[in-house]
């Protein structure tokens, strides 16, 4: 999960230059990002984190913070893993 958080922080850092964000900081409440950013973040999750995002996944809570993105990716990976 640390690698996911690190990659997500790096991606977000391109958009919130000169700002220090914690992993639990709310990106949308902070005002550091705009509405276009959410689509770029979704594309990042799909392409760079290899996690498909379905229509029902497009909720702000899944993309609100670095922690939220990491938890979302972990949930999707767990759901995709077949159980014995």
N, C-alpha and C positions, 0 to 999 in steps of 0.2 A: 504494500500500500504506500510505502514511502516513495517508491519510484513514481507512482501515479501522482502523488501530491507534488513531488518535485517538478514533474513535467507540466502539471497544471499551473503551478506557481510561475514557472518560466513563461508559459503561454500568456497568462494574465498580466505578467510584468510588462509585456509589450504594450499593453493598453493603459496601464496605471503607472506610467513612469513617474519617478520622483515620489512615489508613495510606498510606504511600508505597510503591507497587509498581512494580518495573521491568518492562519488557516481557517479559523472560524468566523472571520469578518464577513459580514453580509455585503456582497458586491453591489447589489442593487440598492440597498438602503444607503450605502456609502456615497452614491452619486458619482462614483469614479468611472462608471461605464454607461453606455447608452443602449437603446433597444437593438441596434445592429449588433452589438457585442454578443447578445445571447445566441444569435444564429451562428456567429463565428465560433463561439464556445461549443455549441452543439456539433458543428462540423469538426472541430478539434477532437472532441470526445469520440466521434465516429471514426475519423481517419487516423489520428495519432494514438489514441488509446484502444483502437480496434474494438469499440463497443457500439453495437447498433442502438440507435435511439428510435423507438417507436413513437407514434403519435401520442399514445397514452403516457409516455415518459416525459413529454414536454411540459413539465411543471417547474415553476420557479424553484421549488424546494430541492429539486435534483441538481440545480446549477447555481445555487445561492452563494456558495463558498467553496474553497479548496476542499474542505472536509466533506461537503455535500457531494461534490463531484467524485471524490475518492470512494465514498460510501455507495454512490449510485453504480459506479463501475464494478465494485466488489459484489453488489447485489446481482447485477446482470451476469457477471462471471459465474457466480454460484448457481444462478438459475439455469445457466447453459450447461453446467457440469452434470452429466448423467450420474444418478445414484445407483449403487450396486444392489 
